[in-house]
Amino acid sequence: MTELYLIDIEGTIVIDKSYTPIPGAVEWVENLKSKGKKFALVSNNTTHKPKDLLSVLWRIGFELDQKNVHTCMSMTLDWLKSENILNCFVIGSSGLKKYLKENGIRIHNGENIQAVVVGLDDKLNYNKLKLATSSLINNNARLVALHANKIFKDKDGNIAPSVGGVVKALEYASGKKAQVMGKPSELFYQRVLNGFETPAESSLMVSDDPLSDLVGAKKLGMKTAFVLSGKYKDKEILSSLDNEWHPDSVFDDITQIEI
């Protein structure tokens, strides 16, 4: 029996970054709540501060508490502080930079950079990549990735390269391995599981991304469900995975999953 539901946001309960709900998803989440089920929305969102993301979800009908929303942004802040890292160069959104600044992280591109933090940046340019590479090599800074997703759907519904491509470029240029904060890192998933005091074997991860989210969850022993309401519209993408990493079930959308 499933004790804990881990649920991706974009492509799973909302269509894309326009935050239009998947038809029936609001009611499905309400059903979870009415039945007293434990659940967490888990997101690699790097553009909204956690409280702002919660507000967006409330505005479109998802009545949630902060304990039900876990993001790579909050995970990154907690990790930086645990490592006593206070000076960062950031490739990312204004929301990410503001969130880190509000919580005591200094954002600049000068000396004493301790970490290069990489999130989604729609204004990415070569100069930012140069500054990041310089910090990694000359300052021996740590490379911190909010996540390493390959692609995402933008607010217009178009497929675009995600954070992972930028992270790979910086890894190659610097010879350093990134510390990945969001899904599908074991660090992220284990934090959520520990917070709900639920073992992986009693949990179900639901996502539109079988290549990262679901493989990472499956490696920890979670059950996995792939929904075709997001970036992939058919099961053909599964042919690129070894059978052992295939999801346990495939659905057109989350409303087909029985609670």
DAMODA-V857636 format. One line per field, one symbol per residue. psi: psi as a letter, one per 20 degrees, with the letter a starting at -180 (. if undefined). burial: I if it has 24 or more other ideal C-beta (glycine too) atoms within 12 Angstrom, else O. Layout:
BEGIN
psi=???
burial=???
END
This chain:
BEGIN
psi=qphppppqfpigiqgbiilpqppihghghhggghjkqpqpppqkpjhpqghhgggghghjiooqrhiiopqhghggghgghhjkoioqppoarhggggggghkjpporkbrkphqopoapojkprhhhhggggghhghikqqoophakqgrrpaijjqpqqahhhgghghgghijqpqopgaqkqhggghggghhjlpqhijqppprjnihfghggghhijqqqppqkjchpirjhhiiiqqhijqqhqpqgrhiipp.
burial=OIOIIIIIIIIIIIIIIOIOIIOOIIOIIOOIOOOOIIIIIIIIIIIIIIOIIIOIIOOOOIOIOOOIIIIIIIIIIIIIOOOOIOIIIIIIIOIIIOIIOOOOIIIOIOOOIIIIIIIIIIOIOOOIIOIIIOIIOOIOIIIIIIIIIIIIIOOOOOOIOIIIIIIIIIIOOIOIOIIIIIIIIIIIIIIIIOIIOIOIOOIIIIIIIIIIIIIIIIOIOIIIIIIIIIIIOOOOIIOOOOOOIOIIIIIOIIIOIOI
END
